[in-house]
Amino acid sequence: MQLKTLLFNRGIYIQNLKNVGWIGILYLLCLWFAVPLQILMISSSYREYRQHYAFTSGSLFSFMDGFQYLLMFTVPILLAIFLFRYMHVKLSADYIHSLPIKRGALFFQNVLFGTIVLAVPVIITGLSLFVISGFVDAPTILTVSAITEWIGTTLLLIVFVFAVAVFVGMFTGISVFHGVLTYILFIFPAGITILFFMNVKYLLHGFAVDYYLDKQVEKLIPFIRASNLVRQGLTTNEVVFFLLITVIALAIGYIAYQKRKVETATQAIAFRSLQPVFLYGVTACAMLLGGMYFGETQGTLGWQIFGYVAASIIGYFIALMILEKSWRVLTKWKGYGIFVAVMVVLALLIKFDITGYENRLPTIDNIERVYFGESIYLMDENHFYYTDLEREYGPRYYYKDQTNIENIREIHKDIIKNSSRFGQLSGYYRQVVIGYELTSGKKIVRHYRVPENFYLEPNELYSSLVESQEHKRNVHGLLRIEDATKIDKISIISTRGNNQLTITDRDDIISFHETFQAELREETIDEITSKSGYWATVEYLMKDNQRATTSWNKHHELIEAWLAERDLVSKARLTAEDIAYAVIIKKDKEYLHEYMRYEEEMRDFEKRPDAIKIDNNEEIEVCLQVSNWDDRGEYVIAYYSTKDYTSPIFETISLKDAPFFIKDKLN
């Protein structure tokens, strides 16, 4: 009897049915339109409807998936707003709470009614799908398991969203604010995580923000997780998580409803004790957003500080206006002053690195292997390699050799030592990511920006690492091809012009492969870091029709000699024989592509008064050897093909590499 009194009151149910029953009817119609009707329409319109992507996906969420997700995150929230709207209107709040019904009973009856309104359309739609399965042949989606999974997942998510919306409604007295706060709450965990980590990276040198955010933040946003239901259903852990949050939200909502005062209707925040939380929470989020925006777009400390100050002031006074329902708050700076003082203290604690984060290095004995690369995303080998071929011949970035581990650790120490010098970089730079996998299973990951010439300066540690055989095997997958009989043919495709050579003779394939491997094994640090450019792309076609590619660089003299010995150079790459003449000027634009932007400008390039013309084959060959696509070259050279004078090939030549006949004429 007590349970019946708690969960059922005929008058309340009739009133709710009049007020929000239309939401359930509308939801049923929308669900029927999104799933059963779509199945009937597609199956009756297409003869081969079983090949339709929605029918082959194996999930009922593939039918108008965007619309289904929209319903999941709008209908329950609207229902919660309308069910508990009486709390946000003073007359209604006074009337309802004057009735001889305990608050607890009123809360549970509204929640139960809302759950029924949401569940009935889903169940009816599910039963309709079972009926349709009797005359529509769709063995991948109209099965008992697929329909049951759709019903269960939809019910779980809409009840979860409804519970969160009910929870939020207990803490506000404005219906519009109820809806806005609910959506904010859904993205808040991910949003505040991103804002915090993105701002911490400005204070802690080496903080690997992408490592902590990569593919983890998405899981914190229900919208995004729901959008992946077609590809991946909910896991057991996720089901437990959503159920747990649902129960917790309703439990806290129940307690808040019991303590909520009737007169808080029309108040933005119903509990006075939570108003400072809202005020300073909005201020902090605005501050972090402003700092992140100007930090990412401008990259200077001055603009970052401006972003922090301006955004926090705007956020503070907007929140204050909402709480006091008045714009006359611009004289109340005391609270903002307290906020600034607390934020400055927190920032200084992070900046001074009281935990020793910046200088923390694992001992050599505790390191299992080390990642050394330019991107966080390459650390996850399971996600980086998409095919077996990429896994076998693709680049690798982990080092196990003890000497290399020691060298990387020493390079890391050098970066830490020079951290103040790298603080405000301008010009060209490169990313450095170092990740230690420890014997305990833990990881220590750091992410830095260093000047591009950091490794080009005399650096024995980096030279030793790059010239090691482990590094070369990591970088060059061809060094891991031990059995040349697996190679079906080798194609050399010139990066300029139409030159292409295919090697099919078995002896030549083995000889070329061995020569290429010897070339790669003997590369020095100077050759590896040079800007010499490359002649062609070398493509290995394996016996299983898989392909492995690498580059034939201009400093690969053994390959050049191998081809010259067989009189194949002109077939494999662009040579002076392919060039009628070349035109050279001193570079007067920042980027090379600016010379190729307009056809008219390309056509008139050779007519420039500051240009020199070269038609000697020996001189053209020298230019081909030293030119590349580096924007930083001091000279621009345009090669005019013997076959096409209208589309020259543009490259640059550095002052250091420029031959004397260019310097003499242009300087």
N, C-alpha and C positions, 0 to 999 in steps of 0.2 A: 504493500500500500504506500509506504514511504517512497519507494522507487517510482511508482506511478505518479505520485504528487510532484516528485522532483523533475520527471521527464515529460509529463503530459498535463497540459491545461487546455481544455477545449477552446476557451475564449482566445487564448494567446495564439493557438494554432490557426484558428479561423481568421484572426486579424492579420497574422503573418501571410496567410494564403492570399488574402485580398491585396496586401501590400507588395509582396515579392513573388507570388506564384507565377506571374508572367515571365520572370527570369528563367524559371525551370522550363516553361513551355518553349521560350525562345532558344534556350540551350539545346533542347531536344531537336528542334527544327534545324539548328545549325549543325549539330552532330550528324543528323540524318543526311543533310546535304553534303557534308564533308566526306563521309565514308560510304554508307550503303548506296546512296544515290549515285555516287561517282563510280562505284563498282558496276552498277547496272548500266550506266551510260556508256562506260568504256567497253564492257563485254558485249553490248548490243550494237556498238558502232564499229568495232574493229574485228575483222575475221580472225586475225592472229593476236587477239587481245592478251593471250598468255605471255606474249613477248614484250608487252608494255612494261616499262621500267617499274611501275607501281606494283605490277603483278609478280615481277621477278625479284623484288626487293626482300620478300619474306616478312615484311612488317606492314601492318595496317596503318602505321603512322606515315607511310609514304603517300597516302591519298590526301592531297591538299594539306601537306604537313605544316606549312606556315600558318594556315588558318586554324588548324587544330591547336597549335602552340599558342596562338593568339587567344583562343577561347580559354585555354588552361590558365592564362595569366590575366584575364579580364573578368570573366564571369564570376569566379569565386570572390574576387575583390569587390565587384559591384554588389554582389549579394551580401557580403559582410557590411558594406557601407549602408545599404538600405535596411538591413535587419536591425542594426544598432544605431540608426539615425536618430532615434528618439533620445539618445543620450546627448546629442549635439544641439537639440532644440529645447529651450528652457521650459516652455509650457508642456511639451511632451514628456520631458524628463520628470517634471513635478508630478504629472498625472500618472505615468506608469509606475513610478516608485511609491505612489500613495496607495496602490492596490494591495490587497492582502496576499501578496505573493512574495516569498523570500527572494532576495537577490540571487542567491545561488540557484534556485529553481528557475528563475527567469533566464539566467545566463545559459544553463544547460538546455533549457527548452529551445532557446533561439539557436544554439549551436547544433542541436539535434535536428531541428527543422531545416536549417541551412544545409546540413549534410544530406538529408533526404532529398531536398530540392536538387542538389548536385548529382547524387547517386542514381536517382530514378532514370534520368535521361540516358546516362551511360549504360545502365543495365538494359533498358529497352532497346537501345541501339545495338548492344551486344547480342540480344536475343534475335533482333532482325538479321544480324549477320549470320547467325546459325541457320535461320530460315533460308536466307539467300544461298548459303552453301549447298542447299539441297538441289538447286537447279542451275547454279553457275559453277563451272568447273575451274577452280582456282586452287590447286593442291598446295601452293606455297603460302597462301595468306588466309584462306577460309578453312583452316583446320581448327580443331578444338584448342590446341596449344596456342596458336597465333591469336585467336579471338579472346581466349582467356587472358593471355598476356596483355593484350590491348585494354581489356576491361580493367584488369588489376592495376596496370601502370597509370591509366587515366584517373581512376578513382584515387589512387595514392597521391598523385600530384595535385589534383584539384582540392582534395581535403587538406593537403599540406598548405597550399596557397591560401585556402579559406581560413585555416587555423592561424596563420601568420597575420592575415588581415584582421581577424578578430582580436588578436593580441595587440596589434598597433592601435586599433580603435579604442581600447581601454585607456590609452594614454593621451588622447587628444579630444578636443571638444568641437572640432570643425570637420565637417564631412569631406570637404575638398582636401584638407590637410591629411585626413585619414588615408585617402587614396594615394596622395603624393608620398607620404611617409612610408607607406607599404612598399611602393616600388623602390624607394631609396634604400629601404632595409634589405631588399633582395640583392642589390648591387653593393651595399656598404662593405661587407667583409672583403670582397675583391678590390673594391675601389680604395679603401683605406690602406690595404696592403700595398697596392701599386703606388699610391701617393707617398707612403712612408718609405718604402724601399728606394723609389726614384729620388727622393730627397736625401736619404742617407748616403747615397753614392757621391753626393757633392761634398760630404763631410769626411767620409772614410776613404782614403786612397786604397784602391784595389777591391772595393766592394763589388762583388759580381752580381749585380741586380738581375741580369737576365737569367742567371742560373737559378735564382730563387723563384723567379716568376714564370719561367718556361713551362707551359702546359699545366701548371698547377693552379693558377688563378682561375682558369676557365671552370674548373670543378667547383669553385665557390659561388658561381653565378647560376642559379636554377634555370634561367632563360637559355643559357648556352648549353647546359647539360641536356635540357629537354630537346633542343634542336638536333641533338645527335642520336635520338632514340631510333631513327631509321637504321643507322649503322650499328648501334650498340645498345641493347636493352639495359635496364637497370641491373646492377650487380646486387648480390645479397647485402654487402656492406652499405650500398646506397639505399636500399630498401629500409634497412635498419635505421640509417641516419635520418631519412625523411619521416619515418614513424616516430623516432625519438624527438625530433624537433617539433612535430605536430603535438605530441603529448605535452612537452615542456611549454610550448607556446600557449596551449589551452590552460594548463595549470597556472602559469603566471598571469594569464588574462583573467582567470577566475578570481585569483587573489586580488588583482588590481581592481576588478569590478566591485568586489566586496568593500574595498577601502575608498573607492572613488566617491567624491562629493557631488551631489546633484548640481550645485551651483557652478560647477566647472564647465557646464555647457557653454559653448562659443569661445572657450579659451583654447589657444593653440596647443598648450601643454597642460594636461589636466592636473598634474601633481607639481606643486610648487618646488618640491625638492629636486625635481628633474629639469626645471627650467634652466639652471646654470649649466647642466650637462648639454642641453640643446644649444644654448648660447655659445659656449666655448667649443662644442663639437663642430658647429657650423663654421666658427671662426678658424679653427685649426684646419679643417678640410679646405676652406677657401685659401688659407695661407699656403698650404702644401701644394695646392693646384696652381696658384700664382707663381710660386717658386719653381715648380717643375716646368711650367710653360716657358718662362723667361730663361730658365737654365738650359732648356733644350733648344730654344730658338736663337738665343743670343750668345750663350756660352761664357758670359763674363760675370764676375762676382757682383759688380755694380747693378747689373740688370736683375740678377737673382734677388738681391736685397730689396730692390724696388718691387719686384713681384711679391715677395713675402709681405712687405709693409702694406702696399696698396690693396692686395687681395684680402688680407686679414682685416683691414679697416672696413672694407666693403662688406665682407661676410659678417663682421661683428655687428654693424649697425643694421643690416638687413634682418638678422636674427632678432635683434633688440626691437625693431619695429614690429615684427611678427608677434613677439611675446606681449608687447604693450599695446598693440593695435593702434599705434600712433607713429607719425613720422617725426614728432618732436622729441627726439632722443639724442640729437647731435651734441648735446652738452655733457653727456654721461660717458666720460673718458676713463673714469677710475677703474672700471672692470677691465677695460682694454689694457690699461697700464699693468695690471696684475698679470694678465695673459702674456704680455710681451716679456715681462720679467721671468716668468716660468719657462717660456719658450727659449729665451736666451740661455738660461741655465742648462736646459736639456741639450741645446745645440752645442754648448761648450763641453759638456760631459762627453758627447759623441765625438766632437772634434779632437779633444785631447786624448781620446782612445784609452779610457781608463781600464778597459778590458785587455788591452794589448793586441787587438785584432790585426792592426796593420803590420806589426812586426812578427806575428806568429808564424813560425816555420816548423814543420815536422822534422824529427831527426832522421838521418839516412836509414837507420836500422828499422824504422817503422814504416817505410815507404815500400809499397808493393809495386806500383808503377806510376808514371807521371804523364799527364796529358799536357801537350805544349802545342798550341795552335793560335788561330786568330779569331775563333768564333766559339761561343758557348754551345751552340747548337750541334757542333760536330762531336761533342763529348759522348752523346748517347748513340752508340754504334748501332743499336737495334732500330733507331728511327732514321739514322743517317743513310744507311745502306738499304736501298729499295729492292735490289735484285742480288742473286747469288754472285753474279759477275762483279758487281760493285763491291760486294763483301770480299771477294777474292783478289781483285786487281785495283780497287779504288784506293785513294790515299788513306793513310792511317796516321794517327796523331799520338799514340801512346808509346812510351819508352820504358823498357825493362832493363836495358843494359846499365850496370852499376855506374860506369863512367858517365854515361849520358844523364842519369838521374842526378849525379853529383854536379854536373855542369849546369843543368837546368836549375837546380837549387841555388847555385852560386849566381846565375843570371838573375834569379828572383831576388836574391839579396842585393844585387847591384841596382835593380829597379827600385827597391825599397829605399836604398841609400840615396838615390837621386829623385825621390818622390817630389821634393819641393821644387826641383827644376822642371819637372814634368807637369806641375800643377795647372798652369795656364798655357796650353799649347796653341800655337797658331801655325798655319801652313800645313805641310804634309805630315801625316802621322800614321801609325799603324796600331792595330789592336793586338794585345798579347793576353792570352788566357792560359793560366797555369793551374792544373788540377791534380792534387795528390790523392791517390787511392792508397789508404793505409792498410796495414796488415790486420787491423781491427775491423775493417769493413767501412770505416768512416771516410768522408771526403773533405778535403780542404781546397776551396776553389777561390782564385783571385783573378780579377780582370783589370787590365791597365791600358792606358794610352801612352805610347812612347813616340818620340820623334822618329821619323823614318830612317834617319842616319844613325840611330842608336846602335844598330847591329853592323853598320858599315864602318864605324870607327874601329880602330884596332881592338879586336875583342877575341882573345884566344879561346874563351869559353864557347862562344857562339860558333866560331870556326871549327872547333873540335866536334861540336854537336852536328853541324851541318855536313861536315866531311866524313862523319861516321857511317859505316855500312848500314847500321840499323836505320838511321835517318833516311838514307837513300832508298832502302827497301820500303820504308813507310811512304815516301813521296812517289816513287816510281813503281807502279804495280808490275811493270814489265820485268823488273828484277826478280819478281816472284814467280815468273814463268820459267820453271826449270826444264820442262820437257818441250822442246821446240816442235815436236811432232804433233802437238795439239793445235798448232797454228795452220790454218788452211791457206791464207794468203795475207799479204801486207800491202796496204795502199798508202802512198805518200801524196797528200793533197796540198798543193801550194796555197798559202794564205793570200797571195796576190796573183792575179792573172788566172789562167785556166789550166795551168800545168798540173798533170796528175800522172803518177806512175804506179803500176800494180805489179807486185812481185809474186809469181806463182810457182816458179821453179823450186823444188824442195831443197836443193843444195843452197840456192841463193837465199831462201827464207832462213835457213839455219845460220848461214854466214852473216846475213844482215842482222839477225837477232843477237848473235854473239858479239858482233861489232857494236851494236847499240848498247848492249849491257856493259861492255868494256868502257864505252864512252861515259855512261852514267856513273859507273863505279869510280872513275878517275877524275870526276869533276872536282874542281877546287872551289873554295869559298868565293874567290874573285869571279869565277865564271858563273857560279850559281846566282850571285847577287848583281851581276852585270845587267845593264839595260840594252843588251845587244839585239833583243828581239828574236823572232824565230822565222824560219823559212816556210815550214809546212806543218800540217797535222799528220801524224803517223797513226794509222788505224790497223789494228790487228783483228782479223776475222778468224775466230776460233772454230774448231770442228763442229761445235754444237750451235753455230750461228750466233754466238755471243760476240760482242765487240769490246775491245780495250783500246783506248786512245792515249796518245802522249804527243809531245811537241818535238820537232827537230829544230833545235836552237842554232843560232848562227855561229856559236862557238864550238859546236860539235864537229870538229875537224875530221875525226875518224869516219863519220858518216859521209862527209863531203868527199873524202879520199876514196871510200868504198864505191860511191856512185861514179866518181871521176874515172876510176879504174875500169869501169864497165861502160863509160861514155853515156851515163844516164842523168847527169846533173841537169841538163836543159829540160829533161822530161819531168824532173821532180820538183823544180823550183823556178822562180822567175830569174832570168839571167839578162846580161846586157844585150844578148841577141834578140830578146823580146822587146827591147826599148829602142825607140827611134831617137829620142833625145830626152833630156831632163832640164827643168827650169828651177833655179834656186834663188831664194830671197832671204833676207834677215827677217826672222819672225816678228811681226808687229801686232799679233793678236794673241789673246791668252790661251785659247784652246785650238787644237788642230782642226776640229770639225767645223770651226767658223769659216774656214777657207772652202768648205764643201757645201755650204748651206744653200747657195743659189747657183743655178746652172750658168747664168750669165757671168757671175764672178769666177767660176771655174774656167769658163771658156776664155775669159780675158786675162787669166793669171799670167800667161806667158808674155803678155803685152806690157806688163808693168815696167816702168822705167828703171826700177831698182833691181830688176832680175838679171841673172846671168844664165846663159844657155850652154849645156854640155852635150856634145854628140859623139865624143870619143868613147869607144866601147870599154877601154881599160879604166877610164875615169868613172864611167857609169857603174862598172862592176865594183869599184872601190866604194862608191856611194851606196850601192845596194848592201854591201857588207856592214856599213855603219849606221844606216838609217833605221828608224823604228817608229812606233806610234806614240812615243812618250811626249806629252804636251810640253814638257820642260826643255825640249831642245831649242837651241838658239837659231837654227836655220830651218826653213821649210823647203822641201824638195818635192817637185811634182814630176812623176815619171809618165811619159807619153808613149803608149804602146804602139808598136808597128801596125797593129790591127785596129786600134781605136784611139784617134787623136782627141776625141771630144770628152772622154772621161778619164782624166789623169789619175794616177795613184798618188795620194798625198802622204808624206811621212816627214819626220823631223830628224835633224842631225845635231848632236850636242857640240858645243864649242871644243870640248876635250877630244872628241873623236873626229872632228871635221878634218878632211885632208887639206894639204897646203894649197891646192889649186882653188879651193873655195875661200879659204881665209885670205889669200892674196888678193882675190878679186872683190870680196865683199867687205873687207875691213879697211 
